[in-house]
Amino acid sequence: MSKYRFSTRFYLGIILIVFSLIIGKITSIIFIFYFSDAYLRWISAIVYVLSWVPFIIGIWWVGHEYSEGIKKYFSYKYYHQAVKLKAGKAITKTRELHQHVRNRMKSRKKKSLTPMKP
């Protein structure tokens, strides 16, 4: 499951952007291929301009929510806390490893110092 969950407005904004880009490309292709036909040229130009409206609305919806989602990554406090947490975990792990090695060395030392029975 994803850590980031966005609202339906966000996903609707994505759909609007994709829809607008598809309509824009189709109308630009029609504009280029049927340049000699004045009626199709004007219709495709008008539809192309009107396709910018859902594009801008989609950008606004997606951009606003996405910027709220990533705003924490642009603050010093977030990285400072992350470094403190990771450094603390590394120090704890190092101390545990050091203690484990120290215990193993003590047990080996005890074994080597005990006299062997004949």
N, C-alpha and C positions, 0 to 999 in steps of 0.2 A: 504494500500500500504506500502511496506517495506521502511524503512529509508535507508537501504544499497542496493545499486544497483551495481552489478558487471558486468564486460564485458563478452562478449561471450567467450573470452579466458579463463576466470575463470571457466565458466560452462563446457567448453570443457575439461579443466584440470580435473574437477570432473568426467566427463564421462570416460576420459582416465584412471584415477585411478581405478574406479569401473570395467571397462573392463579388466584392467590388473589383478586385484585381482580375477575376475571370471576365466579368462584364467589360471592364476597360480594355483588356486584350482583344476580346472578340470585336468590340466596336472599332478599335484601331486597325485591326485586320480588314474589317469591312470598309473602313474609310480609305485604306490604301488600295485595296483591290477594285473597289467600285468608285474610284475618284471621278470618273467621267459622268456618273449618274448623280445629278445635283440633289435629288430627293434623298437618296441613301446616304450621301455625303453629309447632309445637314442633320438627318436623323441620327446617324452614328456620332456626329460631333456633339449633339445635344445629350444623347444617352451617355456619352463619355464624360461630359461635364457633370451630369447628374449622378454618375457612379462615384464621384468624389465625396458625395454627402455621406453614404454609409461607410466609406473608407475613413473619413475624419471621425465619425461617431465611434467606429470600431477602435480606432487608435486611441481616442479619448478614454473609452471604457477599459481597454486592455492596459493602457499606459498608467492610468490612475491606480488601478488595483495592483498591477505588477510593481509599480514604484513603492507602494506601501509594503509589499512583500519583501522587497530587497533593501529597504531603507536602512535596516539595521547593519547591513554590511558596509555602509559608508561612515560608520561612527567609530571613533577611536576606542570607546568604551567596550564595544563588542569584541574587538581584537585583543584588547588588554585582558578581558575576562577569559577569553579562549586560551591565551598564552599562559595565564596563571593556572588555569585548570589543567592544561596539558603538561606544564612544567611540574605541577604538584603530583600528577600521576606518574611522571617519569622519575621523580625523586623517590616516591613511595616504592615503585618497582625496583629501583636501584638498591634501596635500603633492604628490601626483602631478599634480593639476590645476594647482596653482601652478607646478610645474616645466614643465608643458606650455605654459602661457601665457607663461612667461618665455622659453622657447625660441622660441616663435613671434614674440615681440616682438623678440628678438635678430636673428632672420632677417629680419624686416621692416626693422629698423634698418640692417642691412648692405645691403639692397637699396636703401634710400633714400640711403645715404651713398656708394655707388659712383657714380662719374661716368659720365654717359651718353656714349657715343661718337657723334661726329657723322657 
